[in-house]
Amino acid sequence: MSGEKARGFLRDGTIVLAQGSVGEVHGRFGMGESANGETTLAPVEAMYLLDTDRLIIDGIGGLKDLLEMFAPEETKYLAYRDLRNRGFTVKPFAEPFDFSIQRKGEKEDEHPSTCWVKAVSEQAPLDMRELGSWVSIAQAAKRRMVVAAIDEEGDVTYYEARALDLHGSAPVLARRKARERTPCLVLEGRGVVSERAAADELHSVYFFGKRIGKLLHVSLVEAVYLHEAGVLSLHAPDGRDLDPDDIIRRLRQKEGDAPLRVRTYSVLRERGLIPKTGFKYGVYFRAYSHHPEEEHAPYLVHALGRGARSTWAEASRAIRLAHGVRKEMVFCELRAKGDPLFYQIARIKL
């Protein structure tokens, strides 16, 4: 902006541009919304103009005063300011998003860089259903869905979220009749299959467990899945018969979300993926698309159940780790009815 500073005033909590400033602010820089012969500024637009010393608002001493009036807008403002400084045209946008952005000089309907942005604090809750709604709305309009996460120091990190049709090509185990079950000894942290033919098939054909010497060691989650598929019978060291509920109760003593983890495992298996523990990555599973010995696991998969709380800060750690080991971070939404939904969230540079 050139010449004198633009001027505005407050009326009923709305920032209105003086008529003599409309051409400079709205016409030249695309800020503000014109209706009924007036041009109003969104709080974040006014904050940016005050912060860059381009606007005077009657009765407002500076940015601090405006932040006091519109305190809930502070997180959005930090994202708005960063995007403007990166060279984007930034338009305040309708709920549930905060902004529509595109590179200067591009037409919104003609270029794939157009994104819809939601600004969140790093400590804001991450809700899969809410995220899924954002992604669904954006993708239906052929827009990229971007989350701008603001940390406690005001730095902004950008993540793109998109729906993913997650499938693999590994063979899916057919359910068997109960009389065909193979015994599995359940120890403290895993199950052991000693019958050689069954162990060979489970490991070589379907990639369950890990061969250690003459035995096949399966995780407790795998043991539950294989019991429910009619493949294994579960037994304690003292000879007692066990069922999946016994194993899940044992798992819940170590991790309260054990039922969700077991269900996530089943969902991945039924989609032709091979889940293996994601312990060292801090997520439920790393998942292979076809053969664990022929590829690195392309996915890290985690699920959040209904009512479970996570934050964008926690998600950020998982996403950064996935990026560092060249994997895609996928979050799973398991619904009471209907198919599970998968969302890939990746850190991006704008």
DRENSERO-641892 format. One record per residue (C-alpha): x, y, z; residue number from 1. Coordinates in Angstrom, 2 decimals. Layout:
BEGIN
<xx: X&yy: Y&zz: Z&i: NUM>
...
//
This chain:
BEGIN
<xx: 0.00&yy: 0.00&zz: 0.00&i: 1>
<xx: 1.23&yy: 3.46&zz: -0.79&i: 2>
<xx: 0.54&yy: 6.96&zz: 0.46&i: 3>
<xx: -1.47&yy: 7.54&zz: 3.63&i: 4>
<xx: -2.61&yy: 4.73&zz: 5.85&i: 5>
<xx: -6.05&yy: 3.30&zz: 5.27&i: 6>
<xx: -8.67&yy: 4.23&zz: 7.85&i: 7>
<xx: -11.50&yy: 2.35&zz: 9.44&i: 8>
<xx: -13.85&yy: 2.41&zz: 12.38&i: 9>
<xx: -15.73&yy: 0.01&zz: 14.64&i: 10>
<xx: -19.49&yy: -0.31&zz: 14.51&i: 11>
<xx: -21.29&yy: -2.94&zz: 16.56&i: 12>
<xx: -18.17&yy: -5.07&zz: 16.73&i: 13>
<xx: -17.57&yy: -4.89&zz: 12.97&i: 14>
<xx: -14.55&yy: -3.21&zz: 11.36&i: 15>
<xx: -15.71&yy: -0.92&zz: 8.54&i: 16>
<xx: -13.38&yy: 0.72&zz: 6.04&i: 17>
<xx: -13.70&yy: 4.44&zz: 5.42&i: 18>
<xx: -14.90&yy: 5.11&zz: 1.89&i: 19>
<xx: -11.64&yy: 6.71&zz: 0.86&i: 20>
<xx: -9.70&yy: 3.56&zz: 1.76&i: 21>
<xx: -11.83&yy: 0.99&zz: -0.04&i: 22>
<xx: -9.98&yy: 1.19&zz: -3.36&i: 23>
<xx: -6.58&yy: 0.72&zz: -1.74&i: 24>
<xx: -7.50&yy: -2.12&zz: 0.63&i: 25>
<xx: -10.28&yy: -3.96&zz: -1.19&i: 26>
<xx: -9.64&yy: -3.10&zz: -4.81&i: 27>
<xx: -5.86&yy: -3.41&zz: -4.89&i: 28>
<xx: -5.18&yy: -6.06&zz: -2.23&i: 29>
<xx: -8.43&yy: -8.01&zz: -2.24&i: 30>
<xx: -9.10&yy: -7.57&zz: 1.45&i: 31>
<xx: -12.52&yy: -7.00&zz: 2.92&i: 32>
<xx: -16.05&yy: -7.86&zz: 1.90&i: 33>
<xx: -18.30&yy: -5.35&zz: 0.15&i: 34>
<xx: -22.06&yy: -5.34&zz: 0.70&i: 35>
<xx: -24.77&yy: -2.70&zz: 0.90&i: 36>
<xx: -22.40&yy: 0.08&zz: -0.08&i: 37>
<xx: -19.86&yy: -0.68&zz: 2.66&i: 38>
<xx: -16.67&yy: -2.70&zz: 2.92&i: 39>
<xx: -15.93&yy: -4.57&zz: 6.13&i: 40>
<xx: -12.73&yy: -6.26&zz: 7.20&i: 41>
<xx: -12.49&yy: -9.63&zz: 8.91&i: 42>
<xx: -10.67&yy: -9.34&zz: 12.25&i: 43>
<xx: -7.63&yy: -11.19&zz: 10.88&i: 44>
<xx: -7.40&yy: -8.82&zz: 7.91&i: 45>
<xx: -7.54&yy: -5.80&zz: 10.19&i: 46>
<xx: -4.94&yy: -7.36&zz: 12.48&i: 47>
<xx: -2.58&yy: -7.88&zz: 9.55&i: 48>
<xx: -3.00&yy: -4.30&zz: 8.32&i: 49>
<xx: -2.42&yy: -2.93&zz: 11.83&i: 50>
<xx: 0.58&yy: -5.18&zz: 12.34&i: 51>
<xx: 2.14&yy: -4.03&zz: 9.05&i: 52>
<xx: 1.40&yy: -0.39&zz: 9.88&i: 53>
<xx: -1.04&yy: 0.10&zz: 6.99&i: 54>
<xx: -4.28&yy: 0.82&zz: 8.83&i: 55>
<xx: -5.63&yy: 3.15&zz: 11.48&i: 56>
<xx: -8.86&yy: 2.18&zz: 13.24&i: 57>
<xx: -10.55&yy: 5.00&zz: 15.15&i: 58>
<xx: -10.46&yy: 4.27&zz: 18.86&i: 59>
<xx: -7.99&yy: 1.38&zz: 18.50&i: 60>
<xx: -4.42&yy: 2.01&zz: 19.58&i: 61>
<xx: -2.86&yy: -0.94&zz: 17.80&i: 62>
<xx: -2.80&yy: -4.68&zz: 17.30&i: 63>
<xx: -2.84&yy: -5.41&zz: 21.03&i: 64>
<xx: -6.16&yy: -3.60&zz: 21.43&i: 65>
<xx: -7.68&yy: -5.52&zz: 18.53&i: 66>
<xx: -6.43&yy: -8.83&zz: 19.94&i: 67>
<xx: -8.12&yy: -8.01&zz: 23.22&i: 68>
<xx: -11.39&yy: -7.45&zz: 21.39&i: 69>
<xx: -11.12&yy: -10.54&zz: 19.18&i: 70>
<xx: -9.06&yy: -12.91&zz: 21.37&i: 71>
<xx: -10.47&yy: -16.14&zz: 19.85&i: 72>
<xx: -9.16&yy: -14.99&zz: 16.43&i: 73>
<xx: -5.51&yy: -14.97&zz: 17.53&i: 74>
<xx: -4.74&yy: -18.51&zz: 16.34&i: 75>
<xx: -6.34&yy: -17.80&zz: 12.97&i: 76>
<xx: -4.43&yy: -14.55&zz: 12.70&i: 77>
<xx: -1.06&yy: -16.26&zz: 13.12&i: 78>
<xx: -1.93&yy: -18.60&zz: 10.25&i: 79>
<xx: -3.30&yy: -15.72&zz: 8.15&i: 80>
<xx: -0.17&yy: -13.64&zz: 8.69&i: 81>
<xx: 2.14&yy: -16.53&zz: 7.80&i: 82>
<xx: 0.21&yy: -17.34&zz: 4.63&i: 83>
<xx: 0.19&yy: -13.71&zz: 3.48&i: 84>
<xx: 3.92&yy: -13.47&zz: 4.11&i: 85>
<xx: 4.42&yy: -16.62&zz: 2.00&i: 86>
<xx: 2.86&yy: -14.85&zz: -0.97&i: 87>
<xx: -0.64&yy: -16.33&zz: -0.93&i: 88>
<xx: -3.89&yy: -14.56&zz: -1.59&i: 89>
<xx: -5.83&yy: -15.38&zz: 1.58&i: 90>
<xx: -9.60&yy: -15.05&zz: 1.82&i: 91>
<xx: -11.56&yy: -15.62&zz: 5.03&i: 92>
<xx: -13.84&yy: -18.55&zz: 4.29&i: 93>
<xx: -17.05&yy: -20.18&zz: 5.44&i: 94>
<xx: -17.20&yy: -22.72&zz: 8.26&i: 95>
<xx: -15.86&yy: -25.24&zz: 8.93&i: 96>
<xx: -12.77&yy: -23.74&zz: 7.28&i: 97>
<xx: -11.00&yy: -20.48&zz: 8.05&i: 98>
<xx: -9.39&yy: -19.50&zz: 4.74&i: 99>
<xx: -9.26&yy: -20.15&zz: 1.04&i: 100>
<xx: -5.75&yy: -19.64&zz: -0.32&i: 101>
<xx: -4.12&yy: -19.59&zz: -3.71&i: 102>
<xx: -1.00&yy: -18.21&zz: -5.29&i: 103>
<xx: -1.26&yy: -14.63&zz: -6.41&i: 104>
<xx: -2.27&yy: -14.36&zz: -10.04&i: 105>
<xx: -3.91&yy: -17.78&zz: -10.18&i: 106>
<xx: -7.62&yy: -18.25&zz: -10.81&i: 107>
<xx: -9.34&yy: -20.19&zz: -8.05&i: 108>
<xx: -11.26&yy: -22.52&zz: -10.36&i: 109>
<xx: -8.33&yy: -23.31&zz: -12.64&i: 110>
<xx: -5.40&yy: -24.25&zz: -10.44&i: 111>
<xx: -4.88&yy: -27.19&zz: -8.06&i: 112>
<xx: -2.94&yy: -25.09&zz: -5.56&i: 113>
<xx: -6.21&yy: -23.68&zz: -4.25&i: 114>
<xx: -6.57&yy: -24.95&zz: -0.68&i: 115>
<xx: -9.10&yy: -24.65&zz: 2.09&i: 116>
<xx: -7.35&yy: -24.09&zz: 5.39&i: 117>
<xx: -8.34&yy: -24.80&zz: 8.98&i: 118>
<xx: -6.18&yy: -23.15&zz: 11.66&i: 119>
<xx: -5.79&yy: -25.04&zz: 14.93&i: 120>
<xx: -3.68&yy: -24.79&zz: 18.06&i: 121>
<xx: -1.21&yy: -27.65&zz: 18.49&i: 122>
<xx: -3.06&yy: -28.53&zz: 21.70&i: 123>
<xx: -6.45&yy: -28.59&zz: 20.00&i: 124>
<xx: -8.17&yy: -32.00&zz: 20.05&i: 125>
<xx: -7.87&yy: -34.21&zz: 17.00&i: 126>
<xx: -11.26&yy: -35.75&zz: 16.27&i: 127>
<xx: -11.42&yy: -38.22&zz: 13.40&i: 128>
<xx: -15.06&yy: -37.54&zz: 12.62&i: 129>
<xx: -14.44&yy: -33.80&zz: 12.50&i: 130>
<xx: -11.35&yy: -34.24&zz: 10.34&i: 131>
<xx: -13.28&yy: -36.59&zz: 8.07&i: 132>
<xx: -15.98&yy: -33.97&zz: 7.63&i: 133>
<xx: -13.40&yy: -31.35&zz: 6.60&i: 134>
<xx: -11.79&yy: -33.71&zz: 4.11&i: 135>
<xx: -15.12&yy: -34.80&zz: 2.65&i: 136>
<xx: -16.31&yy: -31.23&zz: 2.08&i: 137>
<xx: -13.01&yy: -30.12&zz: 0.53&i: 138>
<xx: -12.58&yy: -33.13&zz: -1.74&i: 139>
<xx: -16.17&yy: -32.89&zz: -2.96&i: 140>
<xx: -15.30&yy: -29.38&zz: -4.13&i: 141>
<xx: -11.96&yy: -30.59&zz: -5.60&i: 142>
<xx: -9.96&yy: -28.58&zz: -3.11&i: 143>
<xx: -6.98&yy: -29.56&zz: -1.00&i: 144>
<xx: -7.70&yy: -29.69&zz: 2.73&i: 145>
<xx: -4.88&yy: -28.12&zz: 4.74&i: 146>
<xx: -4.52&yy: -27.83&zz: 8.50&i: 147>
<xx: -2.37&yy: -24.99&zz: 9.82&i: 148>
<xx: -1.16&yy: -26.07&zz: 13.27&i: 149>
<xx: 0.18&yy: -23.26&zz: 15.45&i: 150>
<xx: 2.55&yy: -24.11&zz: 18.31&i: 151>
<xx: 2.97&yy: -22.24&zz: 21.58&i: 152>
<xx: 5.67&yy: -20.01&zz: 20.09&i: 153>
<xx: 3.42&yy: -18.97&zz: 17.19&i: 154>
<xx: 5.18&yy: -21.02&zz: 14.51&i: 155>
<xx: 2.95&yy: -22.59&zz: 11.86&i: 156>
<xx: 3.24&yy: -26.10&zz: 10.42&i: 157>
<xx: 1.07&yy: -27.21&zz: 7.52&i: 158>
<xx: -0.47&yy: -30.62&zz: 7.02&i: 159>
<xx: -2.53&yy: -31.88&zz: 4.12&i: 160>
<xx: -5.27&yy: -34.39&zz: 4.94&i: 161>
<xx: -6.96&yy: -36.57&zz: 2.36&i: 162>
<xx: -9.15&yy: -39.66&zz: 2.26&i: 163>
<xx: -7.35&yy: -42.85&zz: 1.36&i: 164>
<xx: -8.81&yy: -46.05&zz: -0.07&i: 165>
<xx: -6.43&yy: -48.31&zz: 1.79&i: 166>
<xx: -6.00&yy: -51.83&zz: 0.39&i: 167>
<xx: -3.19&yy: -54.32&zz: -0.09&i: 168>
<xx: -2.68&yy: -57.40&zz: -2.24&i: 169>
<xx: -1.71&yy: -59.95&zz: 0.42&i: 170>
<xx: -3.83&yy: -63.13&zz: 0.58&i: 171>
<xx: -6.78&yy: -62.89&zz: 2.97&i: 172>
<xx: -7.14&yy: -65.81&zz: 5.33&i: 173>
<xx: -10.36&yy: -67.76&zz: 4.83&i: 174>
<xx: -12.31&yy: -68.58&zz: 7.97&i: 175>
<xx: -12.20&yy: -72.23&zz: 8.95&i: 176>
<xx: -14.37&yy: -74.72&zz: 10.82&i: 177>
<xx: -13.73&yy: -75.15&zz: 14.51&i: 178>
<xx: -12.54&yy: -78.75&zz: 14.19&i: 179>
<xx: -9.59&yy: -77.59&zz: 12.08&i: 180>
<xx: -8.08&yy: -75.40&zz: 14.82&i: 181>
<xx: -4.37&yy: -75.66&zz: 15.61&i: 182>
<xx: -3.27&yy: -75.42&zz: 19.28&i: 183>
<xx: -1.56&yy: -72.20&zz: 20.35&i: 184>
<xx: 0.17&yy: -71.87&zz: 23.71&i: 185>
<xx: -0.48&yy: -68.38&zz: 25.11&i: 186>
<xx: 2.39&yy: -67.03&zz: 27.20&i: 187>
<xx: 2.73&yy: -63.67&zz: 28.94&i: 188>
<xx: 3.43&yy: -61.55&zz: 25.89&i: 189>
<xx: 2.70&yy: -63.73&zz: 22.85&i: 190>
<xx: 1.42&yy: -67.01&zz: 21.53&i: 191>
<xx: 3.46&yy: -69.97&zz: 20.29&i: 192>
<xx: 2.48&yy: -72.41&zz: 17.55&i: 193>
<xx: 4.55&yy: -75.62&zz: 17.48&i: 194>
<xx: 2.70&yy: -77.68&zz: 14.87&i: 195>
<xx: 5.08&yy: -77.39&zz: 11.94&i: 196>
<xx: 2.72&yy: -77.57&zz: 8.96&i: 197>
<xx: 0.33&yy: -75.00&zz: 10.43&i: 198>
<xx: 3.21&yy: -72.73&zz: 11.44&i: 199>
<xx: 4.72&yy: -72.91&zz: 7.95&i: 200>
<xx: 1.41&yy: -72.04&zz: 6.29&i: 201>
<xx: 0.58&yy: -69.18&zz: 8.64&i: 202>
<xx: 4.02&yy: -67.62&zz: 8.25&i: 203>
<xx: 4.96&yy: -68.40&zz: 4.65&i: 204>
<xx: 1.56&yy: -67.92&zz: 2.99&i: 205>
<xx: -0.19&yy: -65.35&zz: 5.21&i: 206>
<xx: 2.82&yy: -63.70&zz: 6.95&i: 207>
<xx: 1.61&yy: -64.14&zz: 10.52&i: 208>
<xx: 4.09&yy: -64.02&zz: 13.37&i: 209>
<xx: 7.82&yy: -64.62&zz: 13.36&i: 210>
<xx: 9.69&yy: -67.90&zz: 13.06&i: 211>
<xx: 12.17&yy: -68.34&zz: 15.92&i: 212>
<xx: 13.83&yy: -71.72&zz: 15.71&i: 213>
<xx: 11.18&yy: -74.41&zz: 15.30&i: 214>
<xx: 8.35&yy: -72.30&zz: 16.70&i: 215>
<xx: 6.09&yy: -69.62&zz: 15.27&i: 216>
<xx: 5.66&yy: -66.72&zz: 17.66&i: 217>
<xx: 2.49&yy: -64.68&zz: 17.12&i: 218>
<xx: 1.48&yy: -61.49&zz: 18.85&i: 219>
<xx: -1.50&yy: -61.56&zz: 21.18&i: 220>
<xx: -3.44&yy: -59.47&zz: 18.69&i: 221>
<xx: -2.65&yy: -62.00&zz: 15.96&i: 222>
<xx: -3.69&yy: -64.82&zz: 18.30&i: 223>
<xx: -7.08&yy: -63.20&zz: 18.85&i: 224>
<xx: -7.59&yy: -62.71&zz: 15.11&i: 225>
<xx: -6.59&yy: -66.29&zz: 14.28&i: 226>
<xx: -8.88&yy: -67.70&zz: 16.96&i: 227>
<xx: -11.82&yy: -65.68&zz: 15.63&i: 228>
<xx: -10.99&yy: -66.93&zz: 12.12&i: 229>
<xx: -11.26&yy: -70.53&zz: 13.35&i: 230>
<xx: -7.55&yy: -71.20&zz: 12.85&i: 231>
<xx: -6.13&yy: -71.44&zz: 16.39&i: 232>
<xx: -7.32&yy: -72.74&zz: 19.70&i: 233>
<xx: -5.83&yy: -70.87&zz: 22.65&i: 234>
<xx: -4.46&yy: -72.55&zz: 25.76&i: 235>
<xx: -2.77&yy: -71.36&zz: 28.96&i: 236>
<xx: 0.44&yy: -73.05&zz: 30.20&i: 237>
<xx: -1.65&yy: -74.95&zz: 32.77&i: 238>
<xx: -3.81&yy: -76.41&zz: 30.00&i: 239>
<xx: -6.86&yy: -74.16&zz: 30.45&i: 240>
<xx: -8.74&yy: -73.17&zz: 27.33&i: 241>
<xx: -8.69&yy: -69.45&zz: 26.64&i: 242>
<xx: -10.91&yy: -67.31&zz: 24.44&i: 243>
<xx: -10.35&yy: -63.88&zz: 22.81&i: 244>
<xx: -11.96&yy: -62.07&zz: 25.75&i: 245>
<xx: -9.32&yy: -63.55&zz: 28.06&i: 246>
<xx: -6.57&yy: -62.20&zz: 25.80&i: 247>
<xx: -8.20&yy: -58.80&zz: 25.38&i: 248>
<xx: -8.56&yy: -58.48&zz: 29.16&i: 249>
<xx: -4.86&yy: -59.21&zz: 29.46&i: 250>
<xx: -4.06&yy: -56.63&zz: 26.81&i: 251>
<xx: -6.26&yy: -54.03&zz: 28.49&i: 252>
<xx: -4.16&yy: -54.27&zz: 31.63&i: 253>
<xx: -1.27&yy: -52.92&zz: 29.56&i: 254>
<xx: -3.17&yy: -50.65&zz: 27.16&i: 255>
<xx: -6.72&yy: -49.45&zz: 27.70&i: 256>
<xx: -7.50&yy: -49.19&zz: 24.01&i: 257>
<xx: -6.81&yy: -52.88&zz: 23.33&i: 258>
<xx: -10.26&yy: -53.59&zz: 21.76&i: 259>
<xx: -9.72&yy: -50.77&zz: 19.28&i: 260>
<xx: -6.27&yy: -52.08&zz: 18.42&i: 261>
<xx: -7.65&yy: -55.58&zz: 17.86&i: 262>
<xx: -10.43&yy: -54.25&zz: 15.66&i: 263>
<xx: -8.02&yy: -52.13&zz: 13.64&i: 264>
<xx: -5.84&yy: -55.18&zz: 13.04&i: 265>
<xx: -8.83&yy: -57.14&zz: 11.75&i: 266>
<xx: -9.87&yy: -54.33&zz: 9.42&i: 267>
<xx: -6.39&yy: -54.12&zz: 7.88&i: 268>
<xx: -6.13&yy: -57.87&zz: 7.42&i: 269>
<xx: -9.51&yy: -58.03&zz: 5.69&i: 270>
<xx: -8.26&yy: -55.37&zz: 3.25&i: 271>
<xx: -5.27&yy: -57.42&zz: 2.15&i: 272>
<xx: -2.72&yy: -55.60&zz: 4.31&i: 273>
<xx: -0.23&yy: -57.19&zz: 6.68&i: 274>
<xx: -0.12&yy: -55.35&zz: 10.02&i: 275>
<xx: 2.92&yy: -55.69&zz: 12.24&i: 276>
<xx: 3.59&yy: -53.96&zz: 15.52&i: 277>
<xx: 4.14&yy: -50.22&zz: 15.34&i: 278>
<xx: 5.61&yy: -50.11&zz: 18.85&i: 279>
<xx: 8.88&yy: -48.41&zz: 17.94&i: 280>
<xx: 6.99&yy: -45.77&zz: 15.98&i: 281>
<xx: 4.47&yy: -45.02&zz: 18.73&i: 282>
<xx: 1.47&yy: -46.15&zz: 16.64&i: 283>
<xx: -0.67&yy: -49.28&zz: 16.45&i: 284>
<xx: 0.83&yy: -50.86&zz: 13.35&i: 285>
<xx: 3.20&yy: -50.59&zz: 10.47&i: 286>
<xx: 1.38&yy: -52.10&zz: 7.49&i: 287>
<xx: 2.73&yy: -53.90&zz: 4.42&i: 288>
<xx: 0.79&yy: -53.95&zz: 1.18&i: 289>
<xx: 1.88&yy: -57.39&zz: -0.04&i: 290>
<xx: 5.05&yy: -59.12&zz: 1.26&i: 291>
<xx: 7.08&yy: -58.02&zz: 4.32&i: 292>
<xx: 10.30&yy: -59.48&zz: 2.89&i: 293>
<xx: 9.96&yy: -57.71&zz: -0.45&i: 294>
<xx: 9.14&yy: -54.15&zz: 0.67&i: 295>
<xx: 9.45&yy: -51.74&zz: 3.52&i: 296>
<xx: 6.12&yy: -51.11&zz: 5.21&i: 297>
<xx: 4.64&yy: -48.15&zz: 3.30&i: 298>
<xx: 2.17&yy: -47.19&zz: 6.05&i: 299>
<xx: 2.05&yy: -46.39&zz: 9.73&i: 300>
<xx: -1.52&yy: -46.84&zz: 10.93&i: 301>
<xx: -3.18&yy: -45.56&zz: 14.06&i: 302>
<xx: -6.83&yy: -45.39&zz: 15.10&i: 303>
<xx: -8.79&yy: -43.15&zz: 17.41&i: 304>
<xx: -12.01&yy: -44.50&zz: 18.82&i: 305>
<xx: -15.16&yy: -42.58&zz: 19.61&i: 306>
<xx: -14.53&yy: -40.38&zz: 22.62&i: 307>
<xx: -10.77&yy: -40.97&zz: 22.52&i: 308>
<xx: -8.76&yy: -37.79&zz: 22.84&i: 309>
<xx: -5.62&yy: -36.92&zz: 21.02&i: 310>
<xx: -4.13&yy: -33.58&zz: 20.03&i: 311>
<xx: -2.54&yy: -32.16&zz: 16.93&i: 312>
<xx: 0.74&yy: -32.03&zz: 18.86&i: 313>
<xx: 0.61&yy: -35.81&zz: 19.37&i: 314>
<xx: -0.37&yy: -36.37&zz: 15.75&i: 315>
<xx: 2.48&yy: -34.11&zz: 14.64&i: 316>
<xx: 5.04&yy: -36.32&zz: 16.34&i: 317>
<xx: 3.70&yy: -39.39&zz: 14.55&i: 318>
<xx: 3.56&yy: -37.59&zz: 11.20&i: 319>
<xx: 7.12&yy: -36.30&zz: 11.53&i: 320>
<xx: 8.37&yy: -39.76&zz: 12.45&i: 321>
<xx: 6.54&yy: -41.33&zz: 9.49&i: 322>
<xx: 8.07&yy: -38.75&zz: 7.17&i: 323>
<xx: 11.53&yy: -39.42&zz: 8.59&i: 324>
<xx: 11.28&yy: -43.15&zz: 7.83&i: 325>
<xx: 9.63&yy: -42.60&zz: 4.43&i: 326>
<xx: 6.21&yy: -43.93&zz: 5.35&i: 327>
<xx: 2.71&yy: -42.54&zz: 5.03&i: 328>
<xx: 0.93&yy: -41.72&zz: 8.29&i: 329>
<xx: -2.62&yy: -43.02&zz: 8.14&i: 330>
<xx: -5.32&yy: -42.49&zz: 10.75&i: 331>
<xx: -8.28&yy: -44.83&zz: 10.83&i: 332>
<xx: -11.83&yy: -43.93&zz: 11.82&i: 333>
<xx: -13.74&yy: -47.04&zz: 12.87&i: 334>
<xx: -17.46&yy: -46.43&zz: 12.74&i: 335>
<xx: -20.28&yy: -48.30&zz: 14.48&i: 336>
<xx: -21.90&yy: -48.79&zz: 11.06&i: 337>
<xx: -20.42&yy: -48.77&zz: 7.60&i: 338>
<xx: -16.89&yy: -49.25&zz: 6.32&i: 339>
<xx: -13.88&yy: -47.84&zz: 8.15&i: 340>
<xx: -12.46&yy: -44.58&zz: 6.83&i: 341>
<xx: -8.77&yy: -43.85&zz: 6.37&i: 342>
<xx: -7.10&yy: -40.43&zz: 6.26&i: 343>
<xx: -3.54&yy: -39.77&zz: 5.25&i: 344>
<xx: -2.03&yy: -36.72&zz: 6.96&i: 345>
<xx: 1.28&yy: -35.47&zz: 5.62&i: 346>
<xx: 3.42&yy: -32.48&zz: 6.45&i: 347>
<xx: 3.70&yy: -30.16&zz: 3.46&i: 348>
<xx: 5.58&yy: -27.05&zz: 2.44&i: 349>
<xx: 3.51&yy: -24.22&zz: 1.03&i: 350>
//
